[in-house]
Amino acid sequence: MKKYFLIILILILGFAINYFQNNKSLPSAQTGVLKVTPPAQTAQSSSQSAVLGLQTKTSGCEAINGLQDKNCTPGSIFAQVTKSQVCVKGYSSSVRNVPVSEKDAVYKEYGIYSHKTGEYEVDHLISLELGGSNDIANLWPEAALPVPGFHEKDLVENYLHSRVCSGVISLQEAQKEISTDWLSVYNSMPKQ
């Protein structure tokens, strides 16, 4: 009986999510903020973030050639974050909130059940310093090796953050660049 109740509950939740996706906005239960999805993008059920893409897969995820599985980790942002906010020192640490249980879920999505310390980092695809959220749709287990790995992606995050804060590119452009193909940004960055 409980099994059927759970299935019915999941179906109702699925219909509710679909309804909000088709209406292009989703009110936040926690903040009361209306999240409007940018054109050609999709909303998700996260109560704190507007989504650059919809997480369509939660198992069997596979990172290939240093890039996330876009079906599992499409990227997600805090809906109301602005350039002024992310450019304040300490912003990232003020919004960072990824509990161990969520990190474990990320590893499970990607089929990683054991690893050595330093082998992976549960990384925000769109970094917090670029307005990325803590939603699981924005997290993936990024490997250190082969290079470029998570250490090099940190350089990309800092580079794009600097460009946003100096007014060279918009926050939205930086979010798009890092979520689409951070390796291309890395390869085009001036080398020091």
SEVEX-545186 format. One line per 5 residues: number of its first residue (from 1); for each residue x, y, z of N, C-alpha, C. Coordinates in pm, whole numbers, always signed. Last residue first. Example, Ala and Ser with C-alpha at 12.3 -4.5 7.8 and 13.67 -1.06 7.14 Angstrom:
REM residues 2
2 = +1285/-225/+708/+1367/-106/+714/+1290/+3/+787; +1319/-569/+780/+1230/-450/+780/+1320/-330/+780
***
This chain:
REM residues 192
192 = +4974/+3236/-1762/+5067/+3313/-1678/+5199/+3242/-1665; +4776/+3270/-2053/+4856/+3183/-1964/+4958/+3268/-1890; +4452/+3384/-2103/+4593/+3417/-2110/+4670/+3331/-2009; +4217/+3130/-2210/+4265/+3226/-2110/+4412/+3259/-2134; +4135/+2931/-2375/+4148/+3064/-2434/+4201/+3169/-2337
187 = +4118/+2704/-2215/+4212/+2703/-2327/+4232/+2840/-2391; +3912/+2786/-2042/+4046/+2758/-1990/+4149/+2767/-2102; +3698/+2793/-2221/+3741/+2916/-2154/+3883/+2899/-2104; +3687/+2523/-2284/+3714/+2621/-2390/+3760/+2753/-2331; +3617/+2419/-2034/+3747/+2386/-2092/+3784/+2482/-2205
182 = +3355/+2493/-1986/+3460/+2564/-1913/+3599/+2534/-1970; +3094/+2513/-2155/+3221/+2444/-2182/+3335/+2520/-2115; +2851/+2593/-2022/+2851/+2532/-2154/+2978/+2451/-2179; +2908/+2712/-1780/+2819/+2595/-1781/+2819/+2523/-1915; +3075/+2923/-1849/+3127/+2818/-1760/+3038/+2695/-1763
177 = +2912/+3075/-2025/+3043/+3022/-2068/+3089/+2907/-1980; +2690/+3142/-1865/+2672/+3062/-1987/+2804/+2997/-2028; +2811/+3298/-1670/+2737/+3178/-1632/+2721/+3085/-1752; +2908/+3507/-1829/+3003/+3422/-1757/+2936/+3291/-1716; +2662/+3617/-1911/+2755/+3561/-2011/+2856/+3468/-1945
172 = +2558/+3704/-1667/+2487/+3601/-1743/+2578/+3537/-1848; +2739/+3905/-1601/+2729/+3788/-1515/+2662/+3673/-1591; +2913/+4029/-1892/+2800/+4028/-1797/+2806/+3901/-1713; +3254/+4143/-1914/+3142/+4060/-1958/+3032/+4067/-1853; +3392/+4361/-1803/+3427/+4314/-1937/+3316/+4228/-1996
167 = +3360/+4450/-1543/+3266/+4497/-1644/+3297/+4453/-1786; +3499/+4348/-1336/+3561/+4463/-1403/+3475/+4516/-1518; +3340/+4134/-1266/+3351/+4245/-1172/+3418/+4368/-1232; +3378/+3965/-1490/+3245/+4016/-1455/+3258/+4141/-1370; +3652/+3913/-1475/+3599/+3979/-1594/+3459/+4037/-1568
162 = +3665/+3781/-1228/+3738/+3906/-1248/+3683/+3983/-1368; +3515/+3554/-1292/+3471/+3644/-1184/+3537/+3781/-1200; +3679/+3435/-1484/+3548/+3487/-1523/+3493/+3584/-1418; +3901/+3373/-1315/+3918/+3455/-1436/+3784/+3517/-1477; +3791/+3202/-1125/+3851/+3330/-1083/+3864/+3426/-1200
157 = +3711/+2991/-1294/+3614/+3060/-1209/+3665/+3198/-1168; +3958/+2912/-1398/+3854/+2964/-1488/+3751/+3044/-1408; +4078/+2815/-1167/+4139/+2930/-1236/+4037/+2995/-1331; +3914/+2596/-1116/+3919/+2706/-1018/+3978/+2832/-1082; +3989/+2435/-1325/+3857/+2498/-1331/+3848/+2612/-1230
152 = +4232/+2348/-1228/+4231/+2439/-1342/+4095/+2507/-1357; +4143/+2178/-1027/+4233/+2290/-993/+4232/+2395/-1105; +3992/+1984/-1162/+3924/+2083/-1079/+4013/+2199/-1037; +4185/+1967/-1463/+4087/+1911/-1372/+4031/+2021/-1283; +4344/+1933/-1776/+4287/+2019/-1674/+4177/+1950/-1596
147 = +4478/+1654/-1607/+4479/+1800/-1617/+4432/+1836/-1758; +4268/+1369/-1531/+4384/+1435/-1591/+4368/+1586/-1590; +4253/+1476/-1193/+4332/+1429/-1306/+4239/+1361/-1406; +4050/+1555/-1029/+4172/+1636/-1030/+4256/+1604/-1153; +3703/+1552/-1132/+3831/+1487/-1105/+3946/+1587/-1106
142 = +3403/+1646/-982/+3505/+1679/-1081/+3639/+1618/-1039; +3094/+1558/-943/+3223/+1516/-889/+3331/+1537/-995; +2872/+1845/-939/+2924/+1723/-1001/+3058/+1688/-941; +2589/+2061/-923/+2701/+1994/-859/+2741/+1869/-935; +2354/+2168/-1003/+2473/+2249/-1027/+2599/+2184/-970
137 = +2155/+2008/-917/+2167/+2024/-1063/+2289/+2107/-1101; +2155/+2047/-644/+2225/+1930/-696/+2240/+1935/-848; +2217/+2388/-554/+2125/+2286/-601/+2203/+2169/-663; +2358/+2606/-485/+2397/+2482/-419/+2307/+2366/-460; +2420/+2816/-777/+2349/+2775/-657/+2407/+2646/-601
132 = +2624/+3085/-906/+2576/+2948/-906/+2511/+2913/-773; +2739/+3334/-917/+2595/+3326/-893/+2538/+3187/-896; +3006/+3318/-932/+2938/+3360/-1055/+2786/+3345/-1041; +3082/+3216/-694/+3128/+3352/-723/+3073/+3405/-856; +2990/+2957/-717/+2916/+3050/-632/+2955/+3194/-664
127 = +3016/+2841/-1058/+3069/+2867/-924/+2982/+2966/-848; +2852/+2605/-1212/+2856/+2752/-1213/+2896/+2789/-1072; +2923/+2359/-1082/+2949/+2383/-1224/+2957/+2533/-1249; +3081/+2307/-788/+2969/+2383/-844/+3003/+2407/-991; +3206/+1980/-713/+3225/+2116/-763/+3093/+2178/-807
122 = +3353/+1772/-516/+3216/+1802/-555/+3215/+1950/-586; +3648/+1645/-643/+3591/+1754/-565/+3446/+1768/-611; +3870/+1361/-630/+3755/+1436/-681/+3724/+1552/-588; +4108/+1303/-501/+4085/+1249/-635/+3973/+1324/-705; +4125/+1386/-241/+4189/+1467/-343/+4170/+1419/-485
117 = +4109/+1062/-113/+4108/+1204/-82/+4186/+1280/-189; +3972/+821/-340/+4078/+867/-251/+4063/+1017/-227; +3647/+667/-334/+3753/+745/-398/+3855/+786/-294; +3345/+496/-409/+3464/+513/-325/+3568/+590/-406; +3143/+527/-585/+3108/+477/-452/+3227/+476/-357
112 = +3010/+689/-840/+3136/+686/-765/+3102/+647/-622; +2795/+739/-1012/+2843/+602/-994/+2976/+591/-923; +2682/+987/-1022/+2791/+961/-1116/+2854/+823/-1096; +2504/+971/-810/+2453/+997/-945/+2556/+960/-1052; +2690/+944/-598/+2605/+831/-635/+2549/+849/-776
107 = +2795/+1203/-582/+2883/+1090/-615/+2801/+970/-663; +2556/+1331/-505/+2623/+1367/-630/+2715/+1253/-673; +2508/+1218/-255/+2410/+1197/-363/+2471/+1229/-499; +2727/+1320/-114/+2715/+1175/-133/+2618/+1143/-247; +2654/+1590/-114/+2776/+1547/-184/+2771/+1397/-212
102 = +2429/+1570/+48/+2412/+1613/-91/+2535/+1575/-173; +2546/+1492/+289/+2444/+1405/+227/+2422/+1441/+80; +2706/+1710/+350/+2770/+1584/+311/+2669/+1493/+242; +2561/+2015/+213/+2582/+1915/+318/+2644/+1787/+263; +2650/+2306/+108/+2637/+2175/+46/+2666/+2071/+154
97 = +2649/+2615/+90/+2574/+2525/+177/+2550/+2393/+103; +2751/+2946/+56/+2792/+2806/+40/+2716/+2719/+140; +2702/+3210/+100/+2594/+3131/+41/+2627/+2983/+26; +2932/+3317/+207/+2805/+3348/+273/+2688/+3265/+220; +3135/+3249/+37/+3128/+3177/+164/+2996/+3203/+236
92 = +3076/+3432/-173/+3069/+3287/-193/+3055/+3211/-62; +3121/+3692/-54/+2989/+3650/-101/+2979/+3498/-108; +3371/+3781/+12/+3302/+3698/+109/+3166/+3650/+64; +3356/+4088/-156/+3442/+3988/-92/+3362/+3913/+14; +3125/+4130/-412/+3160/+4166/-275/+3242/+4053/-214
87 = +3036/+4038/-651/+3164/+4109/-651/+3205/+4160/-514; +2786/+3937/-615/+2895/+3841/-631/+3033/+3909/-627; +2634/+4182/-594/+2645/+4087/-483/+2767/+3997/-498; +2662/+4306/-843/+2701/+4378/-721/+2719/+4282/-604; +2545/+4117/-1010/+2688/+4144/-1020/+2737/+4211/-892
82 = +2299/+3930/-820/+2343/+4037/-910/+2494/+4046/-913; +2046/+3680/-780/+2182/+3729/-757/+2222/+3831/-863; +1798/+3563/-799/+1802/+3707/-781/+1944/+3763/-764; +1841/+3281/-836/+1759/+3361/-928/+1783/+3511/-918; +2137/+3110/-843/+2044/+3180/-754/+1972/+3283/-841
77 = +2148/+2851/-1098/+2191/+2978/-1037/+2091/+3024/-933; +2285/+2555/-1234/+2174/+2622/-1168/+2227/+2746/-1098; +2360/+2286/-1457/+2391/+2415/-1397/+2267/+2480/-1341; +2320/+2030/-1540/+2303/+2135/-1639/+2343/+2273/-1588; +2400/+1742/-1470/+2451/+1867/-1413/+2441/+1977/-1517
72 = +2273/+1548/-1619/+2274/+1536/-1473/+2312/+1667/-1407; +2307/+1626/-1878/+2173/+1581/-1838/+2161/+1573/-1686; +2577/+1678/-1898/+2484/+1791/-1902/+2340/+1753/-1867; +2826/+1564/-1715/+2713/+1510/-1791/+2605/+1617/-1786; +3112/+1785/-1735/+3002/+1718/-1665/+2905/+1656/-1763
67 = +3436/+1726/-1875/+3310/+1801/-1869/+3202/+1717/-1803; +3660/+1568/-1906/+3666/+1680/-1813/+3541/+1764/-1803; +3575/+1365/-2083/+3677/+1461/-2124/+3678/+1586/-2036; +3273/+1326/-1915/+3354/+1285/-2031/+3447/+1399/-2069; +3096/+1187/-1651/+3178/+1300/-1695/+3268/+1250/-1807
62 = +2783/+1047/-1636/+2921/+1022/-1672/+2988/+1150/-1719; +2515/+889/-1457/+2581/+1010/-1508/+2728/+980/-1535; +2347/+703/-1352/+2417/+668/-1475/+2487/+787/-1538; +2093/+930/-1242/+2177/+812/-1223/+2241/+780/-1358; +1932/+1137/-1307/+1988/+1137/-1172/+2065/+1010/-1140
57 = +1840/+1360/-1564/+1894/+1229/-1530/+1955/+1238/-1390; +1769/+1615/-1613/+1681/+1512/-1668/+1726/+1371/-1633; +1762/+1924/-1492/+1828/+1797/-1463/+1733/+1685/-1506; +1745/+2186/-1720/+1669/+2095/-1635/+1748/+1967/-1615; +1938/+2488/-1701/+1894/+2366/-1768/+1825/+2276/-1671
52 = +1954/+2702/-1547/+1999/+2718/-1684/+1958/+2598/-1767; +1704/+2796/-1317/+1790/+2695/-1374/+1829/+2730/-1515; +1693/+2968/-1012/+1646/+2958/-1149/+1746/+2868/-1219; +1656/+2856/-673/+1733/+2887/-791/+1653/+2882/-920; +1523/+2773/-444/+1614/+2886/-433/+1678/+2927/-565
47 = +1372/+2550/-475/+1307/+2665/-412/+1398/+2787/-406; +1358/+2364/-773/+1438/+2416/-662/+1375/+2542/-607; +1228/+2260/-994/+1156/+2268/-869/+1237/+2321/-753; +1308/+2469/-1278/+1301/+2342/-1207/+1239/+2365/-1071; +1264/+2610/-1610/+1264/+2619/-1464/+1265/+2480/-1404
42 = +1472/+2653/-1896/+1367/+2583/-1828/+1377/+2602/-1678; +1507/+2878/-2178/+1560/+2800/-2068/+1443/+2744/-1990; +1414/+3057/-2362/+1480/+2936/-2412/+1547/+2857/-2301; +1441/+3339/-2143/+1392/+3277/-2265/+1478/+3158/-2306; +1474/+3266/-1787/+1511/+3338/-1908/+1458/+3267/-2032
37 = +1213/+3232/-1556/+1312/+3164/-1635/+1345/+3247/-1758; +1168/+3384/-1253/+1132/+3389/-1394/+1245/+3326/-1472; +1047/+3327/-942/+1161/+3302/-1027/+1114/+3299/-1172; +941/+3523/-683/+899/+3462/-807/+1022/+3448/-895; +983/+3457/-342/+1033/+3525/-460/+985/+3450/-584
32 = +933/+3335/-107/+823/+3409/-165/+865/+3484/-292; +1120/+3176/+14/+1146/+3319/+9/+1030/+3400/-44; +1023/+2913/+21/+1101/+2965/+131/+1109/+3117/+130; +886/+2864/-211/+815/+2839/-85/+890/+2901/+32; +884/+3065/-492/+965/+3000/-392/+888/+2984/-263
27 = +702/+3000/-789/+718/+3076/-666/+799/+2997/-564; +816/+2985/-1109/+789/+2901/-995/+805/+2983/-869; +750/+3002/-1461/+790/+3061/-1333/+747/+2970/-1220; +660/+2882/-1699/+784/+2959/-1700/+819/+3031/-1570; +461/+2703/-1731/+420/+2839/-1702/+539/+2932/-1681
22 = +597/+2467/-1762/+523/+2518/-1876/+475/+2660/-1855; +692/+2435/-1501/+786/+2452/-1612/+715/+2512/-1733; +456/+2397/-1359/+534/+2518/-1335/+636/+2542/-1446; +375/+2147/-1467/+288/+2264/-1475/+369/+2392/-1460; +591/+1983/-1394/+564/+2006/-1535/+477/+2130/-1554
17 = +551/+1984/-1116/+675/+2039/-1173/+653/+2073/-1319; +302/+1853/-1107/+317/+1989/-1053/+441/+2056/-1110; +363/+1602/-1214/+267/+1689/-1282/+280/+1833/-1236; +542/+1514/-1013/+586/+1530/-1153/+493/+1620/-1232; +372/+1500/-794/+485/+1594/-792/+535/+1619/-934
12 = +209/+1291/-883/+150/+1424/-857/+260/+1529/-857; +399/+1084/-895/+329/+1127/-1016/+269/+1266/-998; +469/+1065/-625/+571/+1101/-724/+506/+1150/-852; +223/+979/-520/+282/+1105/-476/+387/+1155/-575; +200/+729/-645/+100/+834/-673/+155/+970/-635
7 = +419/+602/-525/+414/+617/-671/+316/+727/-709; +338/+605/-257/+461/+674/-297/+462/+699/-448; +112/+441/-272/+98/+579/-227/+219/+661/-272; +234/+201/-344/+142/+266/-437/+120/+412/-401; +383/+153/-108/+450/+161/-237/+362/+234/-339
2 = +191/+124/+86/+281/+240/+93/+350/+262/-41; +81/-119/+0/+0/+0/+0/+86/+126/+0
***
